């Protein structure tokens, strides 16, 4: 499955079944979130791996951030208004349409 299709599948799953995303907001880093998404995907028929998720999020973040695709206001909204660079986890949660918790 293509990385964009994987993320779209997770967005659709979480829109239809928000409880499937339980636990994501409480995680502290991308590695833990990718491992959880790997397990969620396995339960719901989304063929991916934690390594693929990490790679896709990091690649997408690099592609979008330098080109200014995400405005400062959007970054502030995703990062909870904190100054500085958005964490990989907060970026991944935004890609999935999930809110990032404080401190991310």
C-alpha positions in Angstrom: 0.0 0.0 0.0 1.3 3.5 -0.9 2.2 5.7 2.1 -0.5 8.3 1.2 -3.1 5.5 1.0 -2.0 4.2 4.4 -2.5 7.6 6.0 -5.8 8.1 4.2 -6.9 4.7 5.4 -6.1 5.7 9.0 -7.9 9.0 8.6 -11.0 7.2 7.3 -10.8 4.7 10.1 -10.5 7.3 12.8 -13.3 9.4 11.3 -15.6 6.4 11.3 -14.4 4.9 14.6 -12.7 7.5 16.8 -12.2 5.0 19.5 -9.7 3.2 17.3 -7.4 6.2 17.8 -7.5 5.9 21.6 -4.1 6.2 23.1 -2.4 8.2 20.2 -2.7 11.5 21.9 -1.1 10.2 25.1 2.1 9.1 23.4 5.3 11.0 23.7 7.1 10.4 20.3 6.8 9.3 16.8 8.3 5.9 17.4 5.7 4.9 20.0 2.9 6.3 17.8 4.2 4.4 14.7 4.3 1.2 16.8 0.7 1.7 18.0 -0.5 2.6 14.4 1.2 -0.6 13.2 -0.9 -2.6 15.7 -4.1 -0.7 15.0 -3.5 -1.2 11.3 -3.1 -4.9 11.7 -6.4 -5.1 13.6 -8.2 -3.1 10.9 -6.7 -4.5 7.7 -4.3 -1.6 7.0 -1.2 -3.2 5.6 1.8 -1.1 6.9 4.7 -1.3 9.4 6.0 1.1 12.0 9.1 1.7 9.9 7.0 2.7 6.9 4.9 5.1 9.0 8.0 6.7 10.5 9.6 7.1 7.1 6.5 8.5 5.5 5.9 11.1 8.3 9.5 12.2 8.3 9.6 12.5 4.5 6.3 14.3 4.3 7.4 16.7 7.0 10.6 17.5 5.2 8.7 18.0 1.9 6.1 20.3 3.3 7.9 22.4 5.9 10.6 24.0 3.7 8.2 24.9 0.9 6.0 26.8 3.3 3.0 24.5 2.7 2.1 24.8 6.3 1.7 28.4 7.5 3.0 29.6 10.8 -0.6 29.9 12.0 -1.3 26.3 11.0 1.9 25.2 12.7 0.8 27.1 15.8 -2.6 25.4 15.7 -1.1 22.0 15.4 1.5 22.5 18.0 -0.9 24.0 20.6 0.4 27.5 20.1 3.8 26.7 21.3 6.7 28.5 19.6 9.3 26.5 17.9 9.3 23.6 15.6 6.4 21.1 15.6 7.4 17.7 16.9 7.3 14.7 14.6 4.4 13.2 16.7 2.4 16.4 16.4 2.9 16.5 12.7 1.9 12.9 12.3 -1.3 13.5 14.4 -2.2 16.5 12.2 -1.7 14.3 9.1 -4.2 11.8 10.7 -6.7 14.6 11.5 -6.2 14.0 15.3 -5.5 16.8 17.8 -2.1 17.1 19.3 -2.0 17.3 23.0 -0.3 20.0 25.0 3.5 19.9 24.9 3.7 18.3 21.5 
